[in-house]
Amino acid sequence: MQYKTNSVNRRKLVAIGFGILAISLGIIFYLKVATPHHLGKYFTKAYYGQFGAIAICVELLAAAYYLFVGHKKTNFAMALFGFTVVLNSILNVFGLGTVSIAILIMSVLLVSAGVAFYIAFTNAFYLGKISILNVIFSFVLGNLIAFYFNYF
């Protein structure tokens, strides 16, 4: 009984940490969104590209919520967040992406993605193993999200 209580407490503590990180970074990214003065500029790739970092924060917040409540979709949400962050990082390193995130913040997101991958692939909190089909789907969806905000 004591072991299960400690595991639940650790799970909730990690979820709160992820939630605080997601909200904090989301606020920072939102404050950096530049609003254009002309209506036509709202429909450009440069404008929509600013929201890619916010989308990453929304993914992390959703994963944190699932982790906090102990939902069976937690591992999928963690993998989705991890794949999106890794692809955005790769695109930023090679200068191919339009979602610009500072190196320090990207490093924090990469560490968080590593923790998310660990939680997702080891079933660290016993919320249900992620199937290979869900791994592939989270990989594809994470790549689509990253490419959407970088190229479309």
LUMSE-794135 format. One line per field, with one value per residue (C-alpha): chain; y, z, x; residue number from 1. Coordinates in steps of 0.25 Angstrom, whole numbers, plus 5000, padded with zeros to 4 digits. Each point is the difference from the previous one (the first is absolute). Layout:
BEGIN
unit	A | ... $
Y	Y | ... $
Z	Z | ... $
X	X | ... $
pos	NUM | ... $
***
This chain:
BEGIN
unit	A | A | A | A | A | A | A | A | A | A | A | A | A | A | A | A | A | A | A | A | A | A | A | A | A | A | A | A | A | A | A | A | A | A | A | A | A | A | A | A | A | A | A | A | A | A | A | A | A | A | A | A | A | A | A | A | A | A | A | A | A | A | A | A | A | A | A | A | A | A | A | A | A | A | A | A | A | A | A | A | A | A | A | A | A | A | A | A | A | A | A | A | A | A | A | A | A | A | A | A | A | A | A | A | A | A | A | A | A | A | A | A | A | A | A | A | A | A | A | A | A | A | A | A | A | A | A | A | A | A | A | A | A | A | A | A | A | A | A | A | A | A | A | A | A | A | A | A | A | A | A | A $
Y	5000 | 5010 | 4997 | 5003 | 5013 | 5004 | 4997 | 5009 | 5011 | 5000 | 4999 | 5012 | 5008 | 4997 | 5004 | 5013 | 5003 | 4998 | 5008 | 5012 | 4999 | 5000 | 5012 | 5008 | 4997 | 5002 | 5014 | 5004 | 4995 | 5007 | 5013 | 4999 | 4999 | 5012 | 5004 | 5006 | 5014 | 4996 | 4989 | 4993 | 4997 | 4991 | 4990 | 4998 | 4989 | 5009 | 5003 | 4986 | 4995 | 5008 | 4991 | 4987 | 5002 | 5003 | 4987 | 4992 | 5006 | 4996 | 4986 | 5000 | 5005 | 4989 | 4990 | 5006 | 4999 | 4986 | 4996 | 5007 | 4993 | 4987 | 4999 | 4988 | 5010 | 5006 | 4992 | 5003 | 5015 | 5000 | 4993 | 5010 | 5012 | 4993 | 4998 | 5014 | 5006 | 4992 | 5003 | 5015 | 4999 | 4993 | 5010 | 5012 | 4995 | 4998 | 5014 | 4993 | 5004 | 5013 | 4997 | 5008 | 4996 | 5004 | 4990 | 5000 | 4998 | 4989 | 4993 | 5000 | 4995 | 4989 | 4995 | 5000 | 4992 | 4990 | 4999 | 4998 | 4990 | 4992 | 5001 | 4996 | 4988 | 4994 | 5001 | 5007 | 5003 | 4987 | 5007 | 4990 | 4996 | 5008 | 4991 | 5001 | 5005 | 5012 | 5002 | 5001 | 5009 | 5009 | 5001 | 5003 | 5010 | 5007 | 5002 | 5005 | 5010 | 5005 | 5000 | 5008 | 5011 | 5000 | 4999 | 5001 $
Z	5000 | 5004 | 4986 | 4992 | 5008 | 4997 | 4986 | 4999 | 5007 | 4991 | 4987 | 5005 | 5004 | 4986 | 4993 | 5008 | 4996 | 4986 | 5001 | 5006 | 4989 | 4989 | 5006 | 5002 | 4987 | 4993 | 5006 | 4996 | 4986 | 4999 | 5004 | 4989 | 4989 | 4991 | 4995 | 4986 | 4997 | 4986 | 4999 | 4989 | 5008 | 5010 | 4989 | 4998 | 5004 | 5008 | 5009 | 5002 | 5002 | 5013 | 5006 | 4999 | 5013 | 5007 | 4993 | 5007 | 5013 | 4998 | 4997 | 5013 | 5008 | 4995 | 5003 | 5014 | 5002 | 4996 | 5009 | 5012 | 4998 | 4997 | 4986 | 4991 | 4989 | 5008 | 4993 | 4986 | 5004 | 5006 | 4987 | 4991 | 5008 | 4999 | 4985 | 4997 | 5009 | 4994 | 4986 | 5002 | 5007 | 4988 | 4990 | 5009 | 5001 | 4985 | 4998 | 4992 | 5009 | 5002 | 5014 | 5007 | 5015 | 5008 | 5002 | 5016 | 4998 | 4990 | 5009 | 5011 | 4990 | 4996 | 5014 | 5002 | 4987 | 5006 | 5013 | 4992 | 4991 | 5012 | 5006 | 4987 | 4996 | 5014 | 5005 | 5012 | 5007 | 4996 | 4992 | 4989 | 4990 | 4987 | 4988 | 4988 | 4992 | 5009 | 5000 | 4985 | 5000 | 5010 | 4992 | 4987 | 5007 | 5007 | 4987 | 4994 | 5011 | 4999 | 4985 | 5000 | 5008 | 4993 | 4985 | 4997 $
X	5000 | 5011 | 5007 | 4988 | 4998 | 5014 | 4999 | 4987 | 5006 | 5013 | 4991 | 4992 | 5012 | 5006 | 4987 | 5000 | 5014 | 4996 | 4988 | 5007 | 5011 | 4989 | 4993 | 5012 | 5006 | 4986 | 4999 | 5014 | 4998 | 4986 | 5006 | 5010 | 4989 | 5001 | 4987 | 5000 | 4994 | 4994 | 4989 | 5008 | 5012 | 4991 | 4999 | 5015 | 5009 | 5009 | 4987 | 4996 | 5014 | 5000 | 4989 | 5009 | 5007 | 4986 | 4995 | 5012 | 4995 | 4986 | 5005 | 5008 | 4988 | 4991 | 5010 | 5002 | 4985 | 4999 | 5012 | 4993 | 4987 | 5007 | 4993 | 5003 | 5004 | 5011 | 5011 | 4995 | 4999 | 5014 | 5006 | 4993 | 5006 | 5013 | 5000 | 4995 | 5011 | 5011 | 4996 | 4999 | 5014 | 5006 | 4994 | 5005 | 5014 | 5001 | 4993 | 4989 | 4988 | 4993 | 4996 | 5011 | 5002 | 5012 | 5011 | 4998 | 4985 | 5002 | 5010 | 4989 | 4990 | 5010 | 5002 | 4985 | 4998 | 5011 | 4992 | 4987 | 5006 | 5005 | 4986 | 4993 | 5009 | 5003 | 4986 | 5006 | 4987 | 4993 | 4989 | 5000 | 5011 | 5000 | 4998 | 5009 | 4988 | 4999 | 5015 | 4999 | 4988 | 5006 | 5013 | 4992 | 4991 | 5011 | 5007 | 4988 | 4998 | 5015 | 4999 | 4987 | 5006 | 5013 | 4996 | 4985 $
pos	1 | 2 | 3 | 4 | 5 | 6 | 7 | 8 | 9 | 10 | 11 | 12 | 13 | 14 | 15 | 16 | 17 | 18 | 19 | 20 | 21 | 22 | 23 | 24 | 25 | 26 | 27 | 28 | 29 | 30 | 31 | 32 | 33 | 34 | 35 | 36 | 37 | 38 | 39 | 40 | 41 | 42 | 43 | 44 | 45 | 46 | 47 | 48 | 49 | 50 | 51 | 52 | 53 | 54 | 55 | 56 | 57 | 58 | 59 | 60 | 61 | 62 | 63 | 64 | 65 | 66 | 67 | 68 | 69 | 70 | 71 | 72 | 73 | 74 | 75 | 76 | 77 | 78 | 79 | 80 | 81 | 82 | 83 | 84 | 85 | 86 | 87 | 88 | 89 | 90 | 91 | 92 | 93 | 94 | 95 | 96 | 97 | 98 | 99 | 100 | 101 | 102 | 103 | 104 | 105 | 106 | 107 | 108 | 109 | 110 | 111 | 112 | 113 | 114 | 115 | 116 | 117 | 118 | 119 | 120 | 121 | 122 | 123 | 124 | 125 | 126 | 127 | 128 | 129 | 130 | 131 | 132 | 133 | 134 | 135 | 136 | 137 | 138 | 139 | 140 | 141 | 142 | 143 | 144 | 145 | 146 | 147 | 148 | 149 | 150 | 151 | 152 $
***
